[in-house]
Amino acid sequence: CALPILKISIVAPMFNEEENLQLTLSKLKAEFKKNNITDYELIFVNDGSTDNTYLKAKELESKEEVLRVVGYDVNQGRGKAIRTGILAATGDVICTIDFDLSYDETHITRMITTLKENPITDVVLVSCYMPGGKTVGIPPFRLFISKTANLLYRNAFTPKVYTSTCVVRAYRREAIINLELESDDKEIHLEILSKLLSTGSKILEIP
């Protein structure tokens, strides 16, 4: 049977990203076009950038129907930016991503397809540490810190979550929109997971 048609919201926090603005926008639009996804919005959240990110993003917004730029003047952290973007989103599926697409944009459409194919799944996580996942081009010390943190967190959740600190996720709107989130920094990822699991949400990881 045909997969359901869902409106997609992409939430992308940005801090001093003026050099990546056009490239990220172009890659996201191209990925959706390639996968015949037409009902979507891109929400770029300015997290108090100190360069020209906000002004350049607003210039793009005036030309791009799918783009919405929100945010605030003082840097407050990834968690605040994600919370701001989620509250601004109108889609049936809300995806959070890293602005520079260090996780390739193809993962976004993989997450969306996975949600469509698994109607009882509420959240899809991109996981580099689950079986079948991998990392490419990460500095060794940063990779060590990341692996160690995720290993420590792995058994903190039931069911087990292999990669709990990654921003790249897709949520069904009804699963995420009413969570009372408070974190302003990177601990937002752990807070979201713990609160989703406490509400009985079904989480699926893909490599």
N, C-alpha and C positions, 0 to 999 in steps of 0.2 A: 504494500500500500504506500501511497505517497507520504512523504514526511511532512509534518505540520509546518505552516508558514508562521514564523515568529519574528516580531520586531526585535532588533538587536541594538543594545546600547554599549558603546565602548568607552570606558572610563580610563583616561590616561593622565596621571599626575605629571606635571612638568615644573622643573626648577632650572632656570637658565638653559633652556633648550632651543634658543633661537636658531642655532645652526642645524638642528634636526627637524624643525617644524615642517618644511615643505616635503622633505624626504619621507618622514613618517606618514604624513597625510597621503602622499602619493602611493606609498606601499599598501596602506590600509585600503584605499579605494580600489587599487588594482586587485588585491586579494579578494575583496567582495565581488568585484565584477567577474573575476575568473570563476567564482563559485556560484554565480547567479543569485547573489544576495542583494536585494534592492531596498529592503525596508530596514534601514539602520540609521543611527546617529552616532557621531563622534563627539564625545565630551572631553575637551582638553581643560584640565584643572590647573590654573596657575597658582602654584604654591609660593607666592611671594617672591617671584624671580627678581633679581637685581640687575638684569640686563634688559634687552628689548623684547624678551619672549612675549610678554603680554600684548604689547603694541602690534607686533608682527602677527601674532595669533588672531587678534581682532581684525587686522587687515584681511587675513585669509577667511575669517568668518563671514565677512561682508560679501565674499565671492563664492563661498561654498555652502550650498543649501544644507548639507548633511552635518556641518560643523557648528558646535556650540562651545563657546569659551566662557568658563566661569572661574571663580577663585577669589583671592584676597591679596592684600598688599604686603603682608609680613609673613615670611617663611614660618610654617608651623608643623611641618613634618608630613611624611607619606600618609600616615593614618588619617589626619585631618583632610588631606586632599582626596583620599579615597571615599571618606564619608561624605564629603561635599559632592563628589561626582555621583555617588549612588543616589543621594537625595534628589539630584537634578535629573536623573535618568528616567525615561518614560518607556523603555523597552520591556518586552516579556522576558528577555534574557539580558543580564547585565554582566559584561566581561570587564575585568580589570587587567591592565597590561602595564609593562614598563615602557616609558615613552620612547626610548632609543631602540626598541625592538631587539634587545639583546636575546630575547626569546623570539625566534622567527615568527613573522605574522601568520605563517601557515598553521601554527598551533591554535590560533584563534578559531579558524573555521573547523579545525578538527574537534575542538571543544564543543562548538555549536552543533556539529553533526552528531557527536556523541550524546548530547542532551536530547536531540530530536529522536534518536534511535533508542533511547532508554527513558521512557516516560516516567518511571518511578524514581529516577535520579534527580536530585535537586541541585547538586553542585559537581562540577568537573574541575579537577586540579591537573595542571601540567606538572609532571614529576620527573626530574632528572635522576633521582636516586632509587626509583622503583626498578624491579627487574625489567630490562629492555630499555631503560633510560640511559642517557649519557650527558656529559658536559664536554664542551669544545672551547678551547682558547681562554680558559679561566686562569688567572695568575695562581700559582701553587698555594701561596699562603691564604689567599681569599677562599680558594676551594677547600682547603683544610678546615678553615673556620666554619664554612657553610656545612660541610659534611658532618663535622663534629656536632654542631648545633642541631641539625636534623636527626642525627642518630640519637641524641639525648631526648628529643621530643617524640621520637618514633613510637614509643610504647606508652606515651602519655595519653593517647587517644584510643578509644575503642569505637569502631574497628581501627586497626593500625593505619597510620598515615606516614608514608615514606618521605614525602617532601612537604613540610608544613609552613615553610617560610617564603615560598615563591608567590609573587604578586599575580602571576598569570592564571586566572581562574574564570569560570563562567558559572553564574548563579541564576537559577530561576527567580524571577522577581519576587514571587510570594515567599520564597525562602529567606531572602536577605533584607527586604525593604523594611520590615517591622522590627528587626533586631535593634536593641538599644545599645549601639556601639559608642565607645568612649575614647578609645586609644587615639593618640595623635601621631605616633611614630610607627616603626616597623612591627611592633608587637600587635598591630591591628590584625595581622594574618593569623596569629594564634588566638586572639580574642574571637574572631569570626568563626574559626573552626570549633572552638569550645562551645560557643553559643548555638551554632548550627546543630552540633551533636546533641546538645541538651534539649533541643526541640524535636529531635527524632529525624532530622534531615538525612537523606541518603547521599553519601559522598563517593565519588568514583575518581580514581587517578588514572591518567593515561601517560605513557612514557614519551 
